[in-house]
Amino acid sequence: MSTREFAMMKRGAILINTCRGPVVDEDALHQALTSGTIAAAGLDVMVEEPPKPNHPLFSLPNVTLTPHSAGPRGTTGRRHTATASTTFSVSKRGALRSGWCPSCGARASYA
């Protein structure tokens, strides 16, 4: 996903990436998010893992980050799913707006 693909998306689109970090050009994503080309992004993977604490995407209010936990199975997967469900549920009620990325300690924002 790069500038070309983001330009083809609807303005209210939300990008979700749970496959591989390099699938998304993070600079193009940052531009698309700050310009309003797309509305938001949910990222479970990034190009560099763990990402640097000052990564530019961390400062955006329309980015939700998870600590590369979309694929685990078994007990770990159930724990991650419960945590993600709780975070989503709380954020939808408006009680939680920001927190910390457990992988790298950087600020994470919840939509």
Contacts in CASP RR format, 6 or more apart in sequence:
PFRMAT RR
TARGET T0000
AUTHOR 0000-0000-0000
METHOD contacts of the structure
MODEL  1
MSTREFAMMKRGAILINTCRGPVVDEDALHQALTSGTIAAAGLDVMVEEP
PKPNHPLFSLPNVTLTPHSAGPRGTTGRRHTATASTTFSVSKRGALRSGW
CPSCGARASYA
1 15 0 8 1.000
1 17 0 8 1.000
1 23 0 8 1.000
1 24 0 8 1.000
1 25 0 8 1.000
1 28 0 8 1.000
1 29 0 8 1.000
2 25 0 8 1.000
2 28 0 8 1.000
3 25 0 8 1.000
3 28 0 8 1.000
3 31 0 8 1.000
3 32 0 8 1.000
6 15 0 8 1.000
6 28 0 8 1.000
6 29 0 8 1.000
6 31 0 8 1.000
6 32 0 8 1.000
6 37 0 8 1.000
6 38 0 8 1.000
7 37 0 8 1.000
9 15 0 8 1.000
9 32 0 8 1.000
9 37 0 8 1.000
9 38 0 8 1.000
10 38 0 8 1.000
11 36 0 8 1.000
11 37 0 8 1.000
11 38 0 8 1.000
11 39 0 8 1.000
12 38 0 8 1.000
12 39 0 8 1.000
13 38 0 8 1.000
13 39 0 8 1.000
14 38 0 8 1.000
14 39 0 8 1.000
14 40 0 8 1.000
14 41 0 8 1.000
14 42 0 8 1.000
15 24 0 8 1.000
15 29 0 8 1.000
15 32 0 8 1.000
15 38 0 8 1.000
15 40 0 8 1.000
15 41 0 8 1.000
15 42 0 8 1.000
16 41 0 8 1.000
16 42 0 8 1.000
16 43 0 8 1.000
17 23 0 8 1.000
17 24 0 8 1.000
17 41 0 8 1.000
17 42 0 8 1.000
17 43 0 8 1.000
17 44 0 8 1.000
17 45 0 8 1.000
18 44 0 8 1.000
18 45 0 8 1.000
18 70 0 8 1.000
18 71 0 8 1.000
19 45 0 8 1.000
20 45 0 8 1.000
21 43 0 8 1.000
21 45 0 8 1.000
21 46 0 8 1.000
21 47 0 8 1.000
21 49 0 8 1.000
22 47 0 8 1.000
24 43 0 8 1.000
24 47 0 8 1.000
26 46 0 8 1.000
26 47 0 8 1.000
26 55 0 8 1.000
26 56 0 8 1.000
26 57 0 8 1.000
29 41 0 8 1.000
29 57 0 8 1.000
30 56 0 8 1.000
30 57 0 8 1.000
30 60 0 8 1.000
31 37 0 8 1.000
32 38 0 8 1.000
33 40 0 8 1.000
33 41 0 8 1.000
33 57 0 8 1.000
33 60 0 8 1.000
33 62 0 8 1.000
33 63 0 8 1.000
34 60 0 8 1.000
39 62 0 8 1.000
40 62 0 8 1.000
40 63 0 8 1.000
40 64 0 8 1.000
40 111 0 8 1.000
41 57 0 8 1.000
41 62 0 8 1.000
41 63 0 8 1.000
41 64 0 8 1.000
42 63 0 8 1.000
42 64 0 8 1.000
42 65 0 8 1.000
42 66 0 8 1.000
43 57 0 8 1.000
43 63 0 8 1.000
43 64 0 8 1.000
43 65 0 8 1.000
43 66 0 8 1.000
44 65 0 8 1.000
44 66 0 8 1.000
44 67 0 8 1.000
44 68 0 8 1.000
44 69 0 8 1.000
44 70 0 8 1.000
45 68 0 8 1.000
45 70 0 8 1.000
46 55 0 8 1.000
46 57 0 8 1.000
49 68 0 8 1.000
49 103 0 8 1.000
50 103 0 8 1.000
50 104 0 8 1.000
51 57 0 8 1.000
51 58 0 8 1.000
51 101 0 8 1.000
51 103 0 8 1.000
51 104 0 8 1.000
51 106 0 8 1.000
52 104 0 8 1.000
52 106 0 8 1.000
53 104 0 8 1.000
53 105 0 8 1.000
53 106 0 8 1.000
54 106 0 8 1.000
55 106 0 8 1.000
57 63 0 8 1.000
57 65 0 8 1.000
58 65 0 8 1.000
58 101 0 8 1.000
58 106 0 8 1.000
58 107 0 8 1.000
58 108 0 8 1.000
58 109 0 8 1.000
59 107 0 8 1.000
60 109 0 8 1.000
61 109 0 8 1.000
61 111 0 8 1.000
62 109 0 8 1.000
62 111 0 8 1.000
63 108 0 8 1.000
63 109 0 8 1.000
64 91 0 8 1.000
64 108 0 8 1.000
64 109 0 8 1.000
64 110 0 8 1.000
64 111 0 8 1.000
65 101 0 8 1.000
65 106 0 8 1.000
65 108 0 8 1.000
65 109 0 8 1.000
66 84 0 8 1.000
67 101 0 8 1.000
67 102 0 8 1.000
67 103 0 8 1.000
68 103 0 8 1.000
69 77 0 8 1.000
69 80 0 8 1.000
69 83 0 8 1.000
69 84 0 8 1.000
70 80 0 8 1.000
71 77 0 8 1.000
72 80 0 8 1.000
87 96 0 8 1.000
87 110 0 8 1.000
90 96 0 8 1.000
91 97 0 8 1.000
91 110 0 8 1.000
91 111 0 8 1.000
96 110 0 8 1.000
97 109 0 8 1.000
97 110 0 8 1.000
98 107 0 8 1.000
98 108 0 8 1.000
98 109 0 8 1.000
98 110 0 8 1.000
99 107 0 8 1.000
99 108 0 8 1.000
99 109 0 8 1.000
99 110 0 8 1.000
100 106 0 8 1.000
100 107 0 8 1.000
100 108 0 8 1.000
101 107 0 8 1.000
101 108 0 8 1.000
END
